[in-house]
Structures are given as C-alpha cells and as structure tokens.
Amino acid sequence: MTSESNAPVTTNFLRNIIESDLASQRFAGKRWAGHPGTADVQATGALDSARIRTRFPPEPNGYLHIGHAKSICLNFGLARDYGGICHLRFDDTNPEKEEQEYVDAIIDAVKWLGFDWKVEGKEHLYYASSYFGDMFAFAEALVEAGHAYVDEQSPEEMRAMRGTLTEPGQNSPFRDRSAADSLRLLREMRDGKHPDGSMALRARIDMASPNINMRDPVLYRIRHAAHHRTGTQWCVYPMYAFAHPIEDALEGITHSICTLEFEDQRPFYDWTLNRLQELGKFSLPLPHQYEFARLNVSYIVTSKRKLLQLVKEGHVNGWDDPRMPTLAGLRRRGYTAAALRLFCERTGVSKSNSRIDYSLLDQALREVQDPLAPRSVAILDPVKLVITNFPEGHTEICHAPRNPHDPAAGQREFPLTREVWIEREDFAEVPPKKYFRLFPGNSVRLKYGYVVTCTGCIKDDQGNILEVHAEYNPETKSGTPGSDAVKVKGNVTWISCATAVPAEIRLYDRLFSEPFPDAGDREFLDYLNPLSVHTVQAWLEPGTSLETGVVSQFERLGYFVIDAKDSTAQRPVFNRVTTLKDTWASAVSA
C-alpha cells in the first residue's frame, strides 16, 4: 500500500474505533498462519495482535466506479495508517454475472488508484471461490446442529411467506424437517440432482423477527452455471450474505467496513459467525462489521445495473466512456489518481448519508494539477488574424513559462508569424459593453507577443467573418524593455497558422442534466444530457504534450489529456477533463 493522500488526515468514527481496539489490545492472541484458514489454523499461526486487517471485497460483475474509490481509499488507507494489511478479495459467488474481464479491470483500477495488497513480500489477493469447500462444510455443520434446513418452496412462495415490515413471516412447511433429511438433500443439491430453483438451504432463525433479513435467509441456491474460476465443479453457490462473514473470518479480518445499506445485514453477519464459532469453526475474536455512508455524487448514477444499461443500450461508448463514473472512464477522461484520492479524503467518513456535488471532484483535479500541468494554447473555434504590417515570411520566437508555479520547468517557445489563429469569440465587429478584446479601433495584447490594434475584417457574402485584420506595435513585445508602455485591457491567445498542430478535441460535460437523475421514482434515462460531449477540430500550440496520462492546462480553457484509446501521433485526440472554474450551479444538499 504505497498511496499517499494529498489532504491532511482527519479523524472519524472508524479511526476512533481502531485506535481504541489497538489501545485495549482487543486482538491480543489473534493469530495468522500466512494464509486463510479455519479455527485450527488460526490457533497455530503466528501472533498477529499488533495488526488490523481490512478488506476491499468487490464482486467481479462490472467495472469499479467512483463510489468504490471511496471504499478503496478508506480500507487501504486505514490499514496503511495503522500498520495493518488490506486484502483485495473478489466476492465471486454468482457465476451468472461474473467474468474474468471484470477481475482484470478491478485489479488494474486498484493499482492505478495507488494501492497495493502486497505486504512484506506476500500478496493478499483472495477469492471467495477459493473457500467454496469450506463454505459448504460450514453449511453442513449448521444443518447437523439444527441451524439450517432445505426448503423446497419456490422463490416466489418464499417471498410470499416472508412477511412485510409490519407483518411477521410464516414458517415454511419444510422448516421442521429432520437434520438428516436436510443434509441428504443439501448433498444432492451439490451433486446436481435437482434443477435450479427447486430447493434452497435456509438458516433457521426467526420468521417473526422485526428485521426481515433474519427471517430464515437463504444460504445456498442451486445454479447449474459454469464459474469463471471453478468451472462446473459446483452446482450450488452460497449467497453473498452467508459468504461475506465466512470470508472475513477465514482471512482474519478485524474491521469489516461496509456501506450503510448493509447495516440491516449485520445481525445475520454476527449470527453466522457466532454459530460457527460455537461449532468450533472459528476462534475468537471474531471480525466485526462497521458501516459508513456511501458516496453519493451529483450528476451521475452508480447502480451497476444502470451503468450496464447505459453501456448495453449504447447511451455511452463502453465502460470506459469518459462520461462514465467508472474508474476506467474517469481515468480516460483525465482525472488523476491523486485527484480522486484527494476528493475521497475531503468527502469524509460518517454514518449519515449526504449528497456531494460533482464540482468538488473537479476542484480536486484543479488543485492537484495546477502546480504540475504544463501550459499550452489551443484554439477551439478558429478565425484567422492577419497582422498586416508584420513582414511576410518573418518569424519571431515568443516565450512563456511551462508552468508559472514551477520556474524549474523552464520556458516554452513558439513562433509568431504574419497569420495566426485566434478564437472567434475574441473578435466582435460591434462589441457589447465591457468587451475588451478585438474590435475595430481597439488594441489588445497577443499574449506573450505584441500589442495589436484591430483595423477591420473580411466577410463572405453571408456576413460570416473570414479574417480579422490588425497592425502590431513593434515596441511592445512581451519581456522586452518598454513593452508595457502601451496599456491595454485585453489579452488574446493565438497560435501561428504556419506551425499549429491539428487535433480533435472532445469537450465533455456531465452525463445527466439533473443532479440526482435516479432519485425517487425517476426514470434516469429521461435526464441524459444531450450536450454531454461536443467534438471540435482545433489547433494546438506546437510542442503540446502528446504523452498519455499527462494532464495539460490549455490557457483560458481548462485541463485536457490525450485520449488513451483513440489518439494517434498522426491524429491527436484530446479530452477535456474540466474547465478552469465551475460553471454549474451548486447542487449540494445534506
């Protein structure tokens, strides 16, 4: 775990819990054998009392998104700060939705974000599927002890008898079958003798519990489906709520940190571990689950189902579309790992749900990149400026800092010629009030160059501006003595037509036009922003960085990065990460 946050560490309730546990030596006597193991292994391993263990447990059924970044930073960050270990564990218990592609993408995303699961030469990379044998043996033990039974009701019948928030559930007609009968049927389920949905293993807890999650939850279901790691070895697969605490216990996790939607699952988490500990499967102390508020960011959706819908229905161009809130999309867009870590740190850790405005992510990017990003000029909507008194064929070299915050970065240089590109908005034949750029009779400075005075323009038959004309003052070159003798109010960016580099620039904006498009009963697709991307053919200053991953600041325009997928040396493609300042109204609401 090598990542460092850009923000100062602030305390939160999880840090307080960990510090209290370490001070009280809560984990004194806890052992670790160097790999996951049952109670016997835990009892004979090396003492591990000085360490906490956290885990980041993604299900490989999609690409990680910005909410996962918060969990990654939290779990790996806490382990790093307290000398502990964070496990990367794939909760691959659902063979119908999980793929190796997602496993590979998740590993790549966590590493890119700046975290590592290798500690003291050992990689702590685990898979739930590695424990399928243990989980099934634990299920058998629960059946033999009378804590679980095989139910032959259909899923629809189980739901109908589950009850509601105000009415208790009803016992299954199979709830009182003998342990021997349930054990036989469970093994027949494992051996593929029964079809999908014909029966399931359920915990025997309390159908009248006020917590619906404790009303005899399903532990195992039949799935005749190939698994991306175990193939067709298994016909039954554990439910996540059953697998999760077992995985934590086998790996010696001390602090199992989840988002608030798992709070109602904690009683079942504890029930599972306590029953298995009583049966001698685990040793004390057991893992404990803690919940924190998930990251809710405006103008995006993070439901995997909805993200998959966006991809499959072609509303975006894949999981790594720069408008997507996936880490792959954010990375391609140009958000850096350091900016995401800063954003996650600033959003804090609490037990209360809140809504975070997307502008905070952009601000984090600006703060991280402003002292680092090389400067350049791009002209997105060009019109030609002809300096009529500038000698034809003459070239003058102008200079500007590569980064004004870093003198050691040196200067960049570029030529000034008779014809240059300027932004079309920098000329107005009839200027509005307080317009300080080019219009007939007005003088401006060509930034890093000379003061020029507009003398007029050339238009086509439809009145469109074809060329702007101006004359320069040869005594006013930037950086020379007396250059400021002529005072002007406006600066205009420009690029020599002779050396400008053509490029495609994709101006990305927010994917949705409403802050929370899937709130309540809304149909989130109704709020797709039709202006979420606009492509222009632009001109770049010669020498602009074309290196993948380098975020450049185009003066006056914002932060841009080469598109890692579509750009080539012959045809550069840039993505706008964000503008220089936020132009959206704040939508923060606690």
Disulfide bonds with the S-S distance in Angstrom:
none
